[in-house]
Amino acid sequence: MNFRQIKYFVAVAQELNFGRAALALNISQPPLTRQIQQLEEEIGAPLFERTAKGVTLTQAGELLLQESLNIQSLVEQAVERTQRAAQGKLGRIDVGIFGSGVLSMIPKLLLSFRTAYPDVNIVLHTMNKTEQIEALRQRRITIGFNRMLESIPGIRIELVKTEPLLVALPEGHPLVAEESIPLAALKNHPMVMFPTGVKPNFIDRVMDLCRQEGYVPNVSQEAGDAVTGVALVASGFGLALVPESATSLRLPGVVYRPLKNAPHAVVDLSCIYREDDVSPILAAFLEIVRADGGV
């Protein structure tokens, strides 16, 4: 039994007339009759009883009609799901995340994508920069988000957003009284740095900005991530330069202030993906990133 025979059988079973079924199928009646005869021979049972006005279904024919309609429905579903997958509307995307971008920008992008493509399963993986790059090469993730990225063979880096830096201060710190704070004013204050790990990283960016102001910052503590860093600020370990997205951490005892006259004090958030990845799901995800990134 093949799908053509099923299609022909259903047409005859629904019309209960070979002539009308042939017209509906846009074929002549003899080949239709031959296909039904071959089907009956293969099954080993008559499917129709011939009458003067046409045909009626035998018990075996009625059962086959139910099964054939189920088969047609499954085939239609398979075609539809395949088409949706080809359009990036069905499947799975594995996303590598890390750092303060998780606190604001990345969740917004993920929500926009899930809203637009609800049938795509989003799987998140917390990975640092090196882990994301290795996972991309091993095809364990589709895309990653990170900061301070340098050129990587075979990997495309795409800027998502540039964020201004702000100062996170312990509540009660003398600089809290200022509406905005010059970078130079941080010179003599203990600073919390984050995140540690693969270089270049956000710490390198902060160190470079301080050196441009003529000093090396007084590092009181280094932390592995933004949440820990801001928590240390709240505990009085010092102040910290943070990306704007980190201000969503509304921890008790922490106050945020913008930098004064420091348009260059910014940090990037970029996405990375394989140059040879032609996945329609990745293409759909990148459309959301480019539309909502706000570069």
Secondary structure, 3 states (H helix, E strand, C coil): CCHHHHHHHHHHHHHCCHHHHHHHHCCCHHHHHHHHHHHHHHHCCCCEEECCCCEEECHHHHHHHHHHHHHHHHHHHHHHHHHHHHCCCCEEEEEEECCHHHHCHHHHHHHHHHHHCCCEEEEEEECCHHHHHHHHHCCCCCEEEECCCCCECCEEEEEEEEEEEEEEEECCCHHHHCCCECHHHHCCCEEEECCCCCCCCHHHHHHHHHHHCCCCCEEEEECCCHHHHHHHHHCCCCEEEEEHHHHHCCCCCEEEEEECCCCCCEEEEEEEEECCCCCHHHHHHHHHHHHHCCC
